[in-house]
Each structure stands twice: as structure tokens, then as C-alpha cells.
Amino acid sequence: MQLFKTSAGLILQRNEAHFILHEDFDALINRDDLFEYLTSVSSGKTSVNWNEIKILAPIGKQEVWAAGVTYLRSRDARMEESKEAGGAVFYSKVYNAARPELFFKALPYSVASPGEEVFIRADSKWNVPEPELTLFINTKGKIAAYTIGNDMSSRDIEGENPLYLPQAKLYYRSAALGPCLYITEKEISLDTAIHLSIKRNEEAVFEGSIQLNRMKRRFTELAEYLFRENIFTHGCFLMTGTGIIPPNDFTLQSGDEVEIGIENIGVLANVVAYRI
């Protein structure tokens, strides 16, 4: 099932049928029986013209967090970019450590919706998107849904000094979520692939893909560590890391189109820009 937050309200897509839900978004997604409840919805059936509706980021009052160095490719890229600053050893250690790297990413107001602009920093010369499966974890620490996340990153700033990571990762419109929440009875298949496409002047300048089974960490492991000593009164979103890294000579430019696709969830598309 797919739950969309839209300009027309909440729309549930189930078995090719669409239902309008007149519910509070935060209360709904934190139900203990979310999958069972949405499976039982029978009223509010409607037809949907997606061309007349704006799809919003599927977020309410939740914080967005992120996990780093969960794929071998990510570890290698982080080590390479921070080698001159002497920080490579930290990324090697965290990849093999019991405790994962977790960091705060965004508040709801700074998250871009599908079709909206994501920003690159004007004081950075090396900016990339990071396509990531993103978990919605409810108030009780249970993984209740999945979506697509774009963890925009300034690689030169983080590479200069690991302590600059918040500046490389956390700024306005450095995150995008969407297009929906994918709600399933079982954990998403680890054979699922993430696809990234970057277009410039309507031509592809980078494409890549990776399967979730290449991730070192388990989703439940990341969720458990995030909820240690933390309380999330509305639940939270957790980006699970990226295994798709463009080459070192690539950087995003204003006007680039970034598309991230994950089977059963859809495609998250955003345009790159500088904040004016």
C-alpha cells in the first residue's frame, strides 16, 4: 500500500484503488495496527487525477535523521575524501564498529517535497545527492513504513574535517522525501534496488543502482540505536545510508534534475538550485 500526503489530503492507494482519508496524519501513521487498519479501509473511494494534485513530502511533525557509512562504497568514498585531513581512519572504524553513525538531518519545514528544489551550498565546490531508503519509525520504535530520501551532501566540507559534518549535511532544503509512504506487512525485500539518475540539460550525466542487500547494517539495528535514550513523540524518519556515489570529478550544478527510484515506492524527483 502507498499513502500519499497531497494538496487534496491523504490518499491511500491499495490494489489500484484510491481512498481519501480524513485523518490526522501524525496520529494515523503512529497507529500500532497501521497496516491492518489501512487494509480494512473501504469508504472514501475516489478517482485521482495526479496531474491536478500536488504530492507533498510524507512528513508531519517528525524529525529526519540519517545513518552514515552503512555501505562499503560509502566507507571507501568517505575515506578517500578525508584522506588529506587525516580523517580516513574514523570512517574505517565506524564501518566495522558495533555502534553505527547516526546524525540529525532535518526538521519538517526544511524538507523538500517531490518536484521541489533541493539546495546546494554556495560555499561548497563538491555537492552530490545521496539516494537512500528511508524508514518511518513510529513512537514505539517500530519500523512502520518506507519512503525515498535524498540526503544532499557537500563532500568537500565533510572531507576537510569530520567535525564539519553538520555543515555538510544540515542546511535548508538539504533533504527531500517522497513520493509516499510504502506500508507493507513484512520488511521490504533486501533484493530491492535503489536507482539514481542525474540529468543536465535533459541528458543523463550520471546513473547508478545498488540493492539493499549490499548494506552492512540491519534496519532494526539502526532503529534500535536511534531510539536509545531518545523519545520521538511523533515518530521519526531515518535515512539508511547510500551505496551510490558519483565519481570524484562530478559535482551537482544548479538546474540538474535528480531522480531516485525504489520499487513499490516510486520515484522522488527534485531540481537542484542555490538558495537565493
Secondary structure, 3 states (H helix, E strand, C coil): CEEEEECCEEEEEECCEEEEECCCHHHHHCCCCHHHHHHHCCCCEECCCHHHCCEECCCCCCEEEEEECCEHHHHHHHHHHCCCCCCHHHHHHHHHCCCCEEEEEECHHHEECCCCEEEECCCCCCEECCEEEEEEECCCCCEEEEEEEEECEEHHHHHHCHHHHHHHHCCCCCEEEEEEEECCCCCCCCCCEEEEEEEECCEEEEEEEEEHHHECCCHHHHHHHHCCCCCCCCCEEEECCCCCCCCCCCCCCCCCEEEEEECCCEEEEEEEEECC
